[in-house]
């Protein structure tokens, strides 16, 4: 193989498989000499690929973890599998699939050949997901369009349906996408309202980038002055949390829970595992933090969310949440008992028939 760029790509593709390749086998596969393989390995190292060589009579090469993530080569099947997985996660707002997944999907779909995009769409359309019943499903294309526009600082137009069913057309400067567990939100500057807004992505329809670029505006969140993508993500999450708190007086028809919870873990650990709309806990002691907030979520959902933080916690209020956790804890304890003991416990609790009657 005399074409050096093509040979380097083929060599890189082989090295990205999880095995060690003898130099002679690589030379045979690429139809070159072992000396050419050594030179090509040096070229890959110069490009930032950490290729490790083993000593010995045969010798071999393998790609190892380095200080930075180098570009990866994917074959057709790998690219389709990754795209389908990212689409499934992003499209149904699976908890734990954050904004990084959407950015990765946007980059991947941008470079996928048309034949592979067709295969991804066919697989997606033939799959019926089992959703959680809240109806808040999102088209993957919507998420990737919003993510690409936010990253490229490009203005967006879309149709929007508010909570009361009102439909409007919006033109915005997208700032950031925020994953709040069960839902996705877009934080953006609304050009028509001349103010910042948050939009539920499952209510966004027909989004498209206008091609008009814009200079990013500072997000009006107190106490934020950091820069960079990580800082922007934190600012957007905080802005969304504050916006939801301001909206709560308009939603008094739902019962509101005033939470007071202590966690036996650092505030950063807990905040990363709680939905953004619950706000951020404050440090409380050396290894603990405290969350004081209010929400309109159900007792069952709040109890499960607290348990999923995966650390010790103590609920100070409200009383109905304490009672529900006690009942849930008792049920979970019974569920962990062997079957015979469970049946025996159930028989003990069941009313017994009077032997003197019929």
ChimeraX attribute file (.defattr): number of C-alpha atoms within 10 A of each C-alpha:
attribute: neighborCount
match mode: 1-to-1
recipient: residues
	/A:1	12
	/A:2	9
	/A:3	7
	/A:4	11
	/A:5	10
	/A:6	11
	/A:7	17
	/A:8	18
	/A:9	13
	/A:10	16
	/A:11	19
	/A:12	20
	/A:13	14
	/A:14	18
	/A:15	19
	/A:16	16
	/A:17	11
	/A:18	10
	/A:19	12
	/A:20	17
	/A:21	19
	/A:22	16
	/A:23	21
	/A:24	17
	/A:25	13
	/A:26	20
	/A:27	18
	/A:28	12
	/A:29	13
	/A:30	18
	/A:31	14
	/A:32	15
	/A:33	13
	/A:34	17
	/A:35	12
	/A:36	15
	/A:37	22
	/A:38	14
	/A:39	11
	/A:40	18
	/A:41	22
	/A:42	14
	/A:43	13
	/A:44	16
	/A:45	13
	/A:46	10
	/A:47	11
	/A:48	14
	/A:49	22
	/A:50	20
	/A:51	18
	/A:52	14
	/A:53	17
	/A:54	14
	/A:55	8
	/A:56	7
	/A:57	6
	/A:58	11
	/A:59	13
	/A:60	18
	/A:61	20
	/A:62	19
	/A:63	19
	/A:64	12
	/A:65	11
	/A:66	11
	/A:67	8
	/A:68	9
	/A:69	10
	/A:70	12
	/A:71	9
	/A:72	9
	/A:73	14
	/A:74	12
	/A:75	8
	/A:76	13
	/A:77	10
	/A:78	11
	/A:79	18
	/A:80	22
	/A:81	14
	/A:82	16
	/A:83	22
	/A:84	20
	/A:85	16
	/A:86	20
	/A:87	25
	/A:88	18
	/A:89	18
	/A:90	27
	/A:91	22
	/A:92	23
	/A:93	23
	/A:94	17
	/A:95	14
	/A:96	13
	/A:97	15
	/A:98	18
	/A:99	18
	/A:100	11
	/A:101	17
	/A:102	25
	/A:103	20
	/A:104	16
	/A:105	24
	/A:106	22
	/A:107	14
	/A:108	18
	/A:109	18
	/A:110	12
	/A:111	10
	/A:112	16
	/A:113	11
	/A:114	10
	/A:115	9
	/A:116	17
	/A:117	18
	/A:118	13
	/A:119	16
	/A:120	21
	/A:121	14
	/A:122	12
	/A:123	12
	/A:124	17
	/A:125	9
	/A:126	8
	/A:127	9
	/A:128	7
	/A:129	10
	/A:130	7
	/A:131	12
	/A:132	11
	/A:133	7
	/A:134	8
	/A:135	9
	/A:136	17
	/A:137	20
	/A:138	21
	/A:139	16
	/A:140	20
	/A:141	18
	/A:142	19
	/A:143	27
	/A:144	24
	/A:145	18
	/A:146	27
	/A:147	25
	/A:148	19
	/A:149	22
	/A:150	23
	/A:151	14
	/A:152	14
	/A:153	19
	/A:154	22
	/A:155	23
	/A:156	23
	/A:157	17
	/A:158	17
	/A:159	15
	/A:160	21
	/A:161	17
	/A:162	12
	/A:163	9
	/A:164	6
	/A:165	9
	/A:166	8
	/A:167	13
	/A:168	10
	/A:169	13
	/A:170	16
	/A:171	20
	/A:172	22
	/A:173	24
	/A:174	27
	/A:175	26
	/A:176	24
	/A:177	28
	/A:178	23
	/A:179	22
	/A:180	20
	/A:181	18
	/A:182	15
	/A:183	19
	/A:184	23
	/A:185	21
	/A:186	23
	/A:187	24
	/A:188	24
	/A:189	21
	/A:190	17
	/A:191	14
	/A:192	10
	/A:193	11
	/A:194	9
	/A:195	10
	/A:196	19
	/A:197	17
	/A:198	20
	/A:199	17
	/A:200	18
	/A:201	24
	/A:202	21
	/A:203	18
	/A:204	24
	/A:205	16
	/A:206	12
	/A:207	18
	/A:208	17
	/A:209	20
	/A:210	12
	/A:211	12
	/A:212	10
	/A:213	14
	/A:214	12
	/A:215	8
	/A:216	13
	/A:217	11
	/A:218	11
	/A:219	17
	/A:220	11
	/A:221	13
	/A:222	9
	/A:223	7
	/A:224	14
	/A:225	11
	/A:226	11
	/A:227	9
	/A:228	7
	/A:229	11
	/A:230	9
	/A:231	13
	/A:232	18
	/A:233	16
	/A:234	16
	/A:235	23
	/A:236	24
	/A:237	24
	/A:238	20
	/A:239	22
	/A:240	24
	/A:241	18
	/A:242	16
	/A:243	15
	/A:244	17
	/A:245	16
	/A:246	10
	/A:247	10
	/A:248	15
	/A:249	9
	/A:250	8
	/A:251	10
	/A:252	10
	/A:253	9
	/A:254	12
	/A:255	11
	/A:256	14
	/A:257	19
	/A:258	15
	/A:259	20
	/A:260	16
	/A:261	18
	/A:262	20
	/A:263	24
	/A:264	19
	/A:265	21
	/A:266	19
	/A:267	19
	/A:268	13
	/A:269	17
	/A:270	22
	/A:271	18
	/A:272	11
	/A:273	15
	/A:274	18
	/A:275	18
	/A:276	22
	/A:277	20
	/A:278	21
	/A:279	21
	/A:280	22
	/A:281	23
	/A:282	17
	/A:283	17
	/A:284	16
	/A:285	11
	/A:286	9
	/A:287	11
	/A:288	19
	/A:289	23
	/A:290	24
	/A:291	21
	/A:292	16
	/A:293	16
	/A:294	16
	/A:295	18
	/A:296	15
	/A:297	13
	/A:298	13
	/A:299	15
	/A:300	12
	/A:301	9
	/A:302	18
	/A:303	16
	/A:304	12
	/A:305	15
	/A:306	19
	/A:307	12
	/A:308	11
	/A:309	17
	/A:310	14
	/A:311	13
	/A:312	12
	/A:313	17
	/A:314	13
	/A:315	18
	/A:316	13
	/A:317	15
	/A:318	13
	/A:319	13
	/A:320	11
	/A:321	20
	/A:322	16
	/A:323	12
	/A:324	14
	/A:325	19
	/A:326	12
	/A:327	12
	/A:328	15
	/A:329	12
	/A:330	11
	/A:331	11
	/A:332	11
	/A:333	10
	/A:334	15
	/A:335	11
	/A:336	10
	/A:337	12
	/A:338	9
	/A:339	11
	/A:340	9
	/A:341	12
	/A:342	14
	/A:343	12
	/A:344	11
	/A:345	13
	/A:346	11
	/A:347	11
	/A:348	10
	/A:349	9
	/A:350	9
	/A:351	7
	/A:352	8
	/A:353	8
	/A:354	7
	/A:355	6
	/A:356	5
	/A:357	5
	/A:358	5
